[in-house]
Amino acid sequence: MIPSILPTYNRAPLSFEKGAGSWLWTTDGRRFLDLGAGIAVNALGHAHPALVETLTEQAGKVWHLSNLFEIPQQTRLADLIVDKTFADTVFFTNSGTESCELAVKMARRYWSDRGAPERSRILTFTGAFHGRSSAAIAAAGSEKMTKGFGPLLPGFTVLPFGDHDTLREAAAAPDIAAILVEPIQGEGGIRVLPDVCLKGLRDLCDETGALLIFDEVQCGVGRTGKLFAHEWAGVAPDIMMIAKGIGGGFPLGAVAATEAAARAMTAGTHGSTYGGNPLGCAIGARVLEIVGDDAFLAEVNRKAGALRQRLEGLVAAHPEVFEEVRGTGLMLGLKCKPPAADLVAAGYAEEVLTVAAADNVVRLLPALNISDEDIAEAAARLDRAAARLETAAA
Ligand SMILES: Cc1ncc(COP(=O)(O)O)c(C=O)c1O
């Protein structure tokens, strides 16, 4: 019999009832070190006092207002994003998938508005993940996500990751609206696009006029030690998708864009019932105030260095388990030799939570404010998890 929850997830038999900082407690009283943070969502860990305060304060005032009215919390968060990024304007969503939908619509509308509606094709890359809507699965193109869901939304071409010649050729076609890319592929296995490639993509888009869309749903909001990952490369997109960390655990996403890219999105062209609600935006603004602070980001970088050093030590100590460490800041991956899922399971036994990704990588996406003590504890638990796999293989 089908369970009451649609069985689209293979869930671990762990049930958590309480969280604080980087720790989660199960209903049977065990304490787990959370290095997954809800897949890069709990940017400030669990039950951060400032976010609890903002949530409860706003909950006592007003939760939801239609976008038919002014929402000051929304304006405040939009102003913060505009102030801290390349963007001139922001639309709020509830998830990364919805941000993908709008990014695609905005790029197509941009060309339609310029009298070139045939420029509707979006170029993407293998290993990408942009969400689970019809547009987002067509954008990523992997059979795992698209099988059985055809006909796929047309107008997407998925190019081989890292193949510059094929990209140049594809981008020269007359129907290209935009190039959509994650500066660091998350689900794809923490595959970092080198700065030179991000710069190359910017140049290519400047040459052809195509819009450049960065999907910073997973790598944004301080995760890499800059507020947004593309800042490391010193280039900016025309449109950026945001979600996950921006809400610190509250469902919140956004699309940030330049005025030129967004100009055709006039009244009535897009909307959302919940997107930009006062609760979400009040929390988002608090998250951004904390994470966007230079001193906070400096700490993320320092901690990222400490965690990375310990992970390099683990790779050296367990050559049969680990191949390498990848990633930037606190978006790190351990490329494994045995199945990545086995390391995740061994982690459960050692009461540490990690997240598997493609390319046989285990992701570490801890809270950005993880303590030095918890970083040491993370390494100790992962060391024991790796030892379990060695014992099992012996
Ligand atoms: C890079 C990227 N884009 C988009 C999404 C989709 O976001 P959501 O699950 O909030 O719809 C994700 C989710 O993992 C993601 O990692």
The ligand as an SDF file (V2000), in Angstrom:
LIG
                    3D

 16 16  0  0  0  0  0  0  0  0999 V2000
   21.4840   24.8940   -7.5450 C   0  0  0  0  0  0  0  0  0  0  0  0
   20.0490   24.6210   -7.2230 C   0  0  0  0  0  0  0  0  0  0  0  0
   19.0920   25.1870   -7.9420 N   0  0  0  0  0  0  0  0  0  0  0  0
   17.7930   24.9870   -7.6800 C   0  0  0  0  0  0  0  0  0  0  0  0
   17.3930   24.1460   -6.6700 C   0  0  0  0  0  0  0  0  0  0  0  0
   15.9440   23.9230   -6.4060 C   0  0  0  0  0  0  0  0  0  0  0  0
   15.5930   24.5400   -5.2020 O   0  0  0  0  0  0  0  0  0  0  0  0
   14.2840   24.1180   -4.3950 P   0  0  0  0  0  0  0  0  0  0  0  0
   14.4720   22.7170   -3.9490 O   0  0  0  0  0  0  0  0  0  0  0  0
   14.2200   25.1150   -3.2770 O   0  0  0  0  0  0  0  0  0  0  0  0
   13.1250   24.2680   -5.3140 O   0  0  0  0  0  0  0  0  0  0  0  0
   18.3610   23.5170   -5.8820 C   0  0  0  0  0  0  0  0  0  0  0  0
   17.9770   22.5800   -4.8100 C   0  0  0  0  0  0  0  0  0  0  0  0
   18.7310   21.7670   -4.3580 O   0  0  0  0  0  0  0  0  0  0  0  0
   19.7260   23.7520   -6.1610 C   0  0  0  0  0  0  0  0  0  0  0  0
   20.6930   23.1730   -5.4600 O   0  0  0  0  0  0  0  0  0  0  0  0
  1  2  1  0
  2  3  1  0
  2 15  2  0
  3  4  2  0
  4  5  1  0
  5  6  1  0
  5 12  2  0
  6  7  1  0
  7  8  1  0
  8  9  2  0
  8 10  1  0
  8 11  1  0
 12 13  1  0
 12 15  1  0
 13 14  2  0
 15 16  1  0
M  END
$$$$
